[in-house]
């Protein structure tokens, strides 16, 4: 029993040493936790800096790829535009020539019919006869034929251009062209 009393009396007298030991342990544990958190924070900062660097490189690569793609698309569109424009010019020249030939053939037929005692050009309006006769009407008819041929050729050119640019689904344009040819 005396031992128990001696221990109790030591604890009563030196209790502050135990409290200081507990506080010192808590302090050391807190310092260790702070050091671990600083290490984790530094590691996270390093990862974030590396991620930002990778994102920057990826953005630069994506922007370069976008620029290359835009240049490729522009070049392809320019090629298609040039090809369609050249084809359209050739078709317009053919259409103009065909319209002019058709109008000349109509004039020759009308004149030969008039020379043989026929009626000539029965579809001439009275204003055309009064304003300049058959020659003025022939020129008007030729201009109408050329304008009509040009309008049709230009419309077909726009359809081809829209198809090649991918603006119209191929099946729809094919249906429209097939209907017109029938």
C-alpha positions as CSV (number, residue, x, y, z in Angstrom):
1,X,0.0,0.0,0.0
2,X,2.8,2.3,0.7
3,X,3.9,2.0,-2.8
4,X,0.6,3.1,-4.1
5,X,0.6,6.1,-1.8
6,X,4.1,7.0,-3.0
7,X,3.1,6.7,-6.6
8,X,0.0,8.8,-5.9
9,X,2.0,11.4,-4.1
10,X,4.5,11.6,-7.0
11,X,1.7,12.1,-9.5
12,X,0.2,14.9,-7.4
13,X,3.5,16.6,-7.1
14,X,4.7,16.2,-10.7
15,X,1.5,16.1,-12.8
16,X,2.6,19.0,-14.9
17,X,5.5,16.8,-16.3
18,X,2.9,14.3,-17.7
19,X,0.9,17.2,-19.1
20,X,4.0,18.7,-20.7
21,X,4.9,15.3,-22.1
22,X,1.4,14.9,-23.6
23,X,1.6,18.5,-25.0
24,X,5.1,17.8,-26.4
25,X,3.8,14.7,-28.1
26,X,0.8,16.5,-29.6
27,X,3.1,19.3,-30.8
28,X,5.5,16.8,-32.5
29,X,2.6,15.0,-34.1
30,X,1.2,18.3,-35.4
31,X,4.6,19.3,-36.8
32,X,4.8,15.9,-38.5
33,X,1.3,16.3,-40.0
34,X,2.1,19.8,-41.2
35,X,5.3,18.4,-42.9
36,X,3.3,15.6,-44.6
37,X,0.7,18.2,-45.8
38,X,3.4,20.5,-47.1
39,X,4.9,17.5,-49.0
40,X,1.5,16.6,-50.4
41,X,0.8,20.3,-51.3
42,X,4.2,20.5,-53.1
43,X,3.5,17.3,-54.9
44,X,0.0,18.5,-56.0
45,X,1.6,21.8,-57.1
46,X,4.2,20.0,-59.2
47,X,1.5,17.8,-60.8
48,X,-0.7,20.9,-61.5
49,X,2.3,22.7,-63.1
50,X,3.0,19.6,-65.2
51,X,-0.6,19.3,-66.1
52,X,-0.8,23.0,-67.1
53,X,2.3,22.5,-69.3
54,X,0.8,19.4,-70.9
55,X,-2.4,21.3,-71.5
56,X,-0.5,24.2,-73.0
57,X,1.3,21.8,-75.4
58,X,-1.9,20.0,-76.2
59,X,-3.7,23.3,-77.0
60,X,-0.8,24.5,-79.2
61,X,-0.9,21.1,-81.0
62,X,-4.6,21.3,-81.4
63,X,-4.5,24.9,-82.7
64,X,-1.8,23.9,-85.2
65,X,-3.9,20.9,-86.3
66,X,-7.0,23.2,-86.6
67,X,-5.0,25.6,-88.7
68,X,-3.7,22.8,-91.0
69,X,-7.2,21.4,-91.3
70,X,-8.7,24.8,-92.1
71,X,-6.0,25.4,-94.7
72,X,-6.7,21.9,-96.2
73,X,-10.4,22.5,-96.3
74,X,-9.9,26.0,-97.8
75,X,-7.5,24.4,-100.4
76,X,-10.0,21.7,-101.2
77,X,-12.9,24.2,-101.5
78,X,-10.8,26.4,-103.7
79,X,-10.0,23.5,-105.9
80,X,-13.7,22.5,-106.1
81,X,-14.7,26.1,-106.7
82,X,-12.1,26.5,-109.5
83,X,-13.1,23.2,-111.1
84,X,-16.8,24.0,-110.9
85,X,-16.2,27.6,-112.2
86,X,-14.2,26.3,-115.2
87,X,-16.8,23.6,-115.9
88,X,-19.5,26.2,-115.7
89,X,-17.7,28.6,-118.0
90,X,-17.3,25.8,-120.5
91,X,-20.9,24.8,-120.2
92,X,-22.0,28.4,-120.5
93,X,-20.0,28.8,-123.7
94,X,-21.6,25.6,-125.1
95,X,-25.1,26.7,-124.0
96,X,-24.6,30.2,-125.6
97,X,-23.4,28.6,-128.8
98,X,-26.2,26.1,-128.8
99,X,-28.8,28.9,-128.2
100,X,-27.3,31.1,-130.9
101,X,-27.3,28.2,-133.3
102,X,-30.9,27.4,-132.4
103,X,-32.0,31.0,-132.9
104,X,-30.1,31.2,-136.3
105,X,-31.8,28.0,-137.4
106,X,-35.2,29.4,-136.4
107,X,-34.4,32.6,-138.4
108,X,-33.3,30.6,-141.5
109,X,-36.5,28.4,-141.2
110,X,-38.7,31.5,-140.9
111,X,-37.0,33.3,-143.8
112,X,-37.1,30.2,-146.0
113,X,-40.8,29.8,-145.2
114,X,-41.5,33.4,-146.0
115,X,-39.5,33.2,-149.3
116,X,-41.5,30.2,-150.4
117,X,-44.7,32.1,-149.9
118,X,-45.4,30.8,-146.4
119,X,-46.4,32.9,-143.4
120,X,-42.9,33.4,-142.1
121,X,-42.8,34.0,-138.4
122,X,-46.4,33.7,-137.1
123,X,-45.4,34.2,-133.5
124,X,-44.0,37.7,-134.0
125,X,-45.8,40.3,-131.9
126,X,-47.1,43.3,-133.7
127,X,-44.8,45.6,-131.7
128,X,-41.8,43.7,-133.1
129,X,-43.0,44.1,-136.6
130,X,-43.6,47.8,-136.1
131,X,-40.4,48.5,-134.1
132,X,-37.9,46.8,-136.4
133,X,-39.5,43.9,-138.1
134,X,-38.2,40.4,-138.1
135,X,-34.6,41.3,-137.5
136,X,-35.4,42.9,-134.1
137,X,-37.6,40.0,-133.1
138,X,-34.8,37.6,-134.2
139,X,-32.3,39.4,-132.0
140,X,-34.8,39.4,-129.1
141,X,-35.5,35.7,-129.5
142,X,-31.8,34.9,-129.7
143,X,-31.2,36.9,-126.5
144,X,-34.1,35.1,-124.8
145,X,-32.6,31.7,-125.9
146,X,-29.2,32.7,-124.6
147,X,-30.5,34.0,-121.3
148,X,-32.6,30.8,-120.8
149,X,-29.6,28.6,-121.6
150,X,-27.4,30.6,-119.3
151,X,-29.9,30.5,-116.4
152,X,-30.2,26.7,-116.7
153,X,-26.5,26.2,-116.9
154,X,-25.8,28.4,-113.9
155,X,-28.5,26.7,-111.9
156,X,-26.9,23.3,-112.7
157,X,-23.5,24.7,-111.8
158,X,-24.8,25.8,-108.4
159,X,-26.2,22.3,-107.8
160,X,-22.9,20.7,-108.7
161,X,-21.0,23.2,-106.5
162,X,-23.4,22.5,-103.6
163,X,-23.0,18.8,-104.0
164,X,-19.2,19.0,-104.1
165,X,-19.1,21.2,-101.1
166,X,-21.3,18.7,-99.2
167,X,-24.1,21.3,-98.6
168,X,-26.7,19.1,-100.1
169,X,-27.1,15.3,-99.5
170,X,-26.1,13.4,-102.6
171,X,-29.3,11.5,-102.8
172,X,-31.5,14.6,-102.9
173,X,-29.5,16.3,-105.7
174,X,-29.5,13.0,-107.6
175,X,-33.3,12.8,-107.4
176,X,-33.6,16.4,-108.6
177,X,-31.3,15.9,-111.6
178,X,-32.9,12.6,-112.4
179,X,-36.4,14.2,-112.4
180,X,-35.3,17.0,-114.7
181,X,-33.7,14.5,-117.2
182,X,-36.9,12.4,-117.5
